[in-house]
Amino acid sequence: MKTTHTTIWITGASSGIGRALALHYALSGARLVLSSRNREALREVEEQCKPHATDVLVLPLDLEDNSDYSDAVQKVVAAFGTIDFLILNGGISQRSKVIETPAAVERQLMEINYFGTVALAKAVLPEMIRQQRGHLVVVSSIVGKFGWPLRSSYSAAKHALHGYFETLRAEHYHDNIFVTMILPGRVNTNISFHSLKADGSSHGKMDAGQAGGISAEACARQIAKAINKKKKEKLIGGTEIVMARIRRWLPALYYTLVNKKIQQT
């Protein structure tokens, strides 16, 4: 898809899937807005994108500090005039059991993964209504379809995103605003390193499953294809994504597999 003079705003753009998406769309000549908490890492991605992108705006933001993103939206509109695509990719995962996880950590996971994502989408929505066009891309997770051990609040936040954005899609269909839900399985990124443990500290290591996942670049290419086709939902990953189908069509088998998994943790 040629995206010259198309504005694409990506959260979580400093690493992993977000970085891979930024580099992918830079090659097609897009105008990019790069957001995450890590300003230094964003600058590195900016330098990689600049030779190919029409323009790049680095706009640091923190999804946990989500009271008002209106100033950020106005900066993008002032710079580029439109917001054509908002790719809501920023987030943080979890590695802790329900019984061990205090409410403060659960709230932090919900603030970043759900409330921050929703707040930014709501800030951008009036601009897309004004334009009478726009595309919201929400990077959920395969565990947005089912619960999984050590992911309780992360999974809950991803479930909540589906309910919220499916409603938004229906309410703004006549405003030509599209919503694509992306459900990655295992992708080889640093997400497990930064995942929150029960005490709020970082997990600090690469999970074996994560290490064996598809590359962030392969994931970004599949996301771009789903966006281009205006898919409502897209599962992306390796053999693990069959779990979503097992949960839907063979629930008894799903529960057997989950029970085996929890015995191993």
C-alpha positions in Angstrom: 0.0 0.0 0.0 1.5 3.4 -1.0 0.9 5.8 1.8 2.6 9.0 0.6 1.1 12.0 2.4 -0.9 9.6 4.7 -0.5 10.3 8.4 0.1 7.2 10.5 0.4 7.6 14.3 1.9 4.6 16.1 2.1 4.1 19.8 4.7 1.8 21.3 6.9 2.8 18.4 10.2 2.7 20.1 10.6 -1.1 19.9 9.2 -4.4 18.9 6.1 -4.5 16.7 5.7 -0.7 16.8 9.2 -0.1 15.6 8.7 -2.7 12.8 5.5 -1.0 11.7 7.2 2.4 11.7 10.0 1.1 9.4 7.5 -0.7 7.2 5.4 2.4 6.6 8.4 4.6 6.3 9.4 2.6 3.2 6.0 3.4 1.6 6.5 7.2 2.1 4.1 7.8 5.0 4.1 10.8 7.3 4.8 9.1 10.7 4.0 10.1 14.2 6.1 8.0 16.7 5.0 7.7 20.3 6.1 5.9 23.4 7.6 6.8 26.8 11.2 6.3 25.6 12.2 9.5 23.8 15.8 8.4 23.2 14.7 5.1 21.5 12.1 7.1 19.5 14.9 9.3 18.1 16.7 6.2 17.0 13.6 4.9 15.1 13.1 8.4 13.7 16.7 8.4 12.2 16.0 5.0 10.6 12.7 6.1 9.1 13.8 9.6 7.9 15.5 8.5 4.6 12.2 7.0 3.4 9.3 8.6 5.1 7.7 11.8 3.8 8.1 13.3 7.3 8.5 12.0 10.9 7.2 13.6 14.1 8.4 12.3 17.5 5.7 12.7 20.1 6.5 11.0 23.4 3.6 10.1 25.6 2.8 7.8 28.5 -0.3 5.6 28.3 -0.4 5.4 32.1 -0.7 9.2 32.4 -3.9 9.3 30.3 -5.9 12.2 31.6 -5.8 14.4 28.5 -4.2 13.8 25.1 -5.9 16.7 23.3 -2.6 18.7 23.1 -0.9 15.7 21.5 -3.7 15.5 18.9 -3.4 19.2 18.1 0.4 18.9 17.6 -0.2 16.1 15.0 -2.9 18.1 13.2 -0.8 21.2 13.2 2.1 19.3 11.7 0.3 17.1 9.2 -3.2 18.3 8.8 -4.9 14.9 9.2 -4.7 11.7 11.2 -5.5 8.9 8.8 -4.4 5.9 10.8 -4.0 5.5 14.6 -2.2 2.3 15.4 -2.7 1.7 19.2 0.1 -0.7 19.8 1.6 0.5 23.2 1.1 -1.7 26.2 2.7 -3.8 28.9 2.3 -7.5 29.7 2.2 -9.5 33.0 3.8 -12.5 34.6 2.1 -13.1 37.9 -0.7 -15.2 39.5 -4.0 -13.8 40.5 -3.5 -14.6 44.2 -0.1 -12.8 44.2 -1.0 -9.7 42.3 -2.0 -6.6 44.3 -4.7 -4.2 43.2 -2.1 -1.5 42.5 -0.4 -3.7 39.8 -3.7 -4.7 38.4 -4.7 -1.1 38.1 -1.4 -0.2 36.4 -2.0 -2.9 33.8 -5.5 -1.6 33.1 -4.4 2.0 33.0 -1.7 1.3 30.4 -3.4 -1.4 28.3 -7.0 -0.3 28.4 -7.6 3.3 29.7 -4.6 4.8 28.0 -5.5 3.2 24.7 -9.1 4.3 25.0 -8.2 7.8 26.0 -6.0 8.4 23.0 -8.6 6.9 20.6 -11.2 9.2 22.1 -8.9 12.2 21.7 -8.4 11.4 18.0 -12.0 10.4 17.3 -13.4 14.0 16.9 -10.7 14.7 14.3 -11.6 11.6 12.3 -15.3 12.5 12.5 -14.4 16.0 11.2 -12.5 14.4 8.4 -15.3 11.9 7.8 -12.6 9.1 7.5 -10.1 7.3 9.6 -8.8 3.9 10.6 -8.2 2.8 14.2 -5.9 -0.2 14.6 -5.9 -1.8 18.0 -3.2 -4.3 18.8 -4.8 -6.6 21.3 -3.5 -10.1 21.9 -4.4 -13.8 21.5 -5.3 -13.7 25.2 -7.9 -11.1 24.3 -9.9 -14.1 23.3 -9.3 -16.3 26.3 -7.7 -16.3 29.7 -4.3 -17.7 30.3 -2.1 -18.4 33.3 0.0 -15.5 34.6 -1.9 -13.0 32.4 -5.1 -12.2 34.4 -5.2 -8.4 34.3 -3.4 -8.2 30.9 -6.0 -10.6 29.4 -8.8 -8.6 31.1 -7.6 -5.4 29.6 -7.4 -6.9 26.1 -10.9 -8.4 26.5 -12.1 -5.0 27.4 -10.6 -3.4 24.3 -12.6 -5.8 22.1 -15.9 -4.8 23.6 -15.0 -1.1 23.5 -13.8 -0.9 20.0 -16.4 -3.1 18.5 -19.0 -0.7 19.9 -17.0 2.3 18.5 -16.9 0.6 15.1 -20.7 0.2 15.1 -21.4 3.8 16.3 -19.1 5.4 13.7 -19.7 3.2 10.7 -21.5 6.1 8.9 -18.5 8.4 9.6 -16.3 6.1 7.5 -14.2 5.2 10.6 -12.9 1.7 10.4 -11.6 -0.5 13.3 -9.2 -3.4 12.9 -8.4 -5.6 15.9 -5.0 -7.3 15.8 -4.4 -10.4 17.9 -0.8 -11.4 18.0 0.3 -14.6 19.5 4.0 -15.2 20.2 6.2 -12.5 18.6 9.9 -12.3 19.3 10.1 -9.0 21.0 11.2 -7.7 24.5 7.6 -7.8 25.8 8.4 -10.5 28.4 11.4 -8.5 29.6 9.2 -5.6 30.5 6.2 -7.6 31.8 5.1 -6.8 35.3 5.6 -9.2 38.1 3.4 -9.3 41.2 5.7 -6.8 43.0 5.5 -4.3 40.1 9.1 -5.0 38.9 10.0 -6.2 35.4 10.1 -9.9 34.6 13.5 -9.2 33.2 13.9 -12.3 30.9 12.9 -13.7 27.6 10.3 -16.4 27.8 11.0 -19.5 25.8 7.7 -19.2 23.9 8.4 -15.6 23.1 11.9 -16.4 21.8 10.4 -19.0 19.4 7.8 -16.6 18.1 7.6 -14.9 14.7 9.7 -11.8 14.1 8.4 -8.4 14.7 9.0 -7.6 11.0 6.9 -10.6 9.9 4.1 -9.5 12.3 4.2 -5.9 11.0 3.8 -7.1 7.4 0.8 -9.2 8.3 -0.7 -6.2 10.3 -0.2 -4.0 7.3 -2.0 -6.5 5.0 -4.9 -6.7 7.5 -5.1 -2.9 7.6 -5.0 -2.6 3.8 -7.9 -5.1 3.5 -9.8 -3.3 6.3 -10.1 -6.6 8.2 -12.2 -6.3 11.3 -10.0 -8.8 13.2 -6.8 -10.7 12.5 -5.0 -13.4 14.4 -1.2 -13.3 13.8 1.4 -15.8 14.9 2.5 -19.4 14.6 0.8 -22.6 15.6 -0.2 -21.1 19.0 -3.0 -19.1 17.3 -5.0 -22.4 16.9 -5.7 -22.0 20.6 -8.3 -19.2 19.8 -10.1 -21.7 17.5 -9.9 -24.5 20.1 -11.4 -22.1 22.7 -14.3 -21.4 20.4 -15.0 -24.8 18.9 -13.6 -27.3 21.4 -13.9 -25.6 24.8 -13.4 -28.9 26.7 -10.0 -29.4 25.1 -9.1 -25.8 25.8 -9.8 -26.2 29.5 -7.7 -29.4 29.6 -4.8 -27.6 28.0 -5.1 -24.6 30.4 -5.1 -27.0 33.4 -2.0 -28.7 32.2 -0.3 -25.3 31.7 -1.0 -24.1 35.2 0.5 -27.3 36.6 3.8 -26.3 34.9 4.0 -22.8 36.4 
